[in-house]
Amino acid sequence: MEWLEITVRTPPEGVELVADIFQEIGTGGVVIEDPAVIFKYAGATCPEEWAVPESATADGLPRVKGYLPADGTQSKRLEELAAVLARLLPGPASAVSTRTVSEEDWANAWKKYYKPVRAGRRLVVKPSWEDYRAEEGDLVIEMDPGMAFGSGTHATTCLCLRLLEKYVRPGGTVYDVGTGSGVLAVAAARLGAGRVVAVDIDPLACRVAAGNAERNGVAGKVQVVQGNLLEKVEGRADLVVANIIADVIAAFAPEAAGALAPGGVLIASGIIEEKAGLVVCALEAAGLAVCERDEEGRWVALAARLKA
Ligand SMILES: C[S@@+](CC[C@H](N)C(=O)[O-])C[C@H]1O[C@@H](n2cnc3c(N)ncnc32)[C@H](O)[C@@H]1O
């Protein structure tokens, strides 16, 4: 099915009005891209996590987008929109542009950029729809991340996979906190962990993670739990891995330390380099000694052992 994407650039005070007009001409939901909001949140967390197209912030003006089915009635409704806009928001400040998007392309566009990636010495993460000829010794993990984070290609995930190769012990228990697609939980199980608990706060991620555990033949080892950090998980693990963001990791350090068996290891990722010091301090305060630091670009991952 094809859709007409209508974009109206407007001064901030026009955003609500344009959104109302879209509702009136029957676009259903609207998308608002407001540079002020984007910068507020991107600045407060870290810009690398926000894949914001440059066009969305180029002139500092908000954009309101609505979608109409490209079914032959769209020209009439576009005319209505132009007439109402001219009346209510006169002047060059509000500009309308359109493009046709196909639902199929839209839902699947990301797939063409997702190719098998090697992380570490043995692990290879491959999309479920791609062929890959495994080399001797490869541990191939098949992923379909859907809408969940964790295709395996992000630097923060690769860092975790590399550290998992070093720290997973055969038969050990692993907690994967913020499992997303389940990529790290599946990797831990394939690397020989005896039991893996994969937790995510997002129910959609939990469904995707369970599907990926099944796809990789490790559903019997991987228990998926929906919950906040380790609130719903009892007992101790030999390894806890958490790829979230620096502030969450720092706050989570005492809970992680409490969930580790003596000598157990926390692998923490999703840490932008400016915040690595803050995380190291939090880990040490929680009784964890940093034993390894790995980096990719501006991302840092840490392995820290619970002091005996
Ligand atoms: C950056 S993704 C990591 C996904 C995957 N583990 C990977 O390494 O590619 C972070 C995940 O943490 C989850 N998350 C964020 N805050 C959480 C919390 N307080 N408790 C559990 N999961 C959380 C998010 O829903 C998201 O799926």
The ligand as an SDF file (V2000), in Angstrom:
LIG
                    3D

 27 29  0  0  0  0  0  0  0  0999 V2000
   20.4660   -0.3170   24.1670 C   0  0  0  0  0  0  0  0  0  0  0  0
   19.2000   -1.5340   24.2650 S   0  0  0  0  0  0  0  0  0  0  0  0
   20.2030   -3.0090   24.4150 C   0  0  0  0  0  0  0  0  0  0  0  0
   19.6320   -4.2040   23.6930 C   0  0  0  0  0  0  0  0  0  0  0  0
   20.5450   -5.4200   23.6390 C   0  0  0  0  0  0  0  0  0  0  0  0
   20.8180   -5.9190   24.9690 N   0  0  0  0  0  0  0  0  0  0  0  0
   21.8430   -5.0960   22.9330 C   0  0  0  0  0  0  0  0  0  0  0  0
   22.8770   -5.0970   23.6040 O   0  0  0  0  0  0  0  0  0  0  0  0
   21.8450   -4.8520   21.7220 O   0  0  0  0  0  0  0  0  0  0  0  0
   18.6130   -1.2460   25.9020 C   0  0  0  0  0  0  0  0  0  0  0  0
   17.3860   -2.0670   26.2820 C   0  0  0  0  0  0  0  0  0  0  0  0
   17.1880   -1.8460   27.6790 O   0  0  0  0  0  0  0  0  0  0  0  0
   15.8120   -1.7910   27.9410 C   0  0  0  0  0  0  0  0  0  0  0  0
   15.6550   -1.0630   29.2130 N   0  0  0  0  0  0  0  0  0  0  0  0
   15.8090    0.2670   29.4250 C   0  0  0  0  0  0  0  0  0  0  0  0
   15.6070    0.5600   30.7310 N   0  0  0  0  0  0  0  0  0  0  0  0
   15.3310   -0.6250   31.3520 C   0  0  0  0  0  0  0  0  0  0  0  0
   15.0190   -0.9770   32.7000 C   0  0  0  0  0  0  0  0  0  0  0  0
   14.9590   -0.0530   33.6680 N   0  0  0  0  0  0  0  0  0  0  0  0
   14.7790   -2.2710   32.9930 N   0  0  0  0  0  0  0  0  0  0  0  0
   14.8300   -3.2210   32.0010 C   0  0  0  0  0  0  0  0  0  0  0  0
   15.1090   -2.9270   30.7090 N   0  0  0  0  0  0  0  0  0  0  0  0
   15.3670   -1.6630   30.3800 C   0  0  0  0  0  0  0  0  0  0  0  0
   15.2350   -1.1110   26.7260 C   0  0  0  0  0  0  0  0  0  0  0  0
   13.8590   -1.4140   26.5910 O   0  0  0  0  0  0  0  0  0  0  0  0
   16.0980   -1.6920   25.5990 C   0  0  0  0  0  0  0  0  0  0  0  0
   15.4880   -2.8330   25.0320 O   0  0  0  0  0  0  0  0  0  0  0  0
  1  2  1  0
  2  3  1  0
  2 10  1  0
  3  4  1  0
  4  5  1  0
  5  6  1  0
  5  7  1  0
  7  8  2  0
  7  9  1  0
 10 11  1  0
 11 12  1  0
 11 26  1  0
 12 13  1  0
 13 14  1  0
 13 24  1  0
 14 15  1  0
 14 23  1  0
 15 16  2  0
 16 17  1  0
 17 18  1  0
 17 23  2  0
 18 19  1  0
 18 20  2  0
 20 21  1  0
 21 22  2  0
 22 23  1  0
 24 25  1  0
 24 26  1  0
 26 27  1  0
M  CHG  2   2   1   9  -1
M  END
$$$$
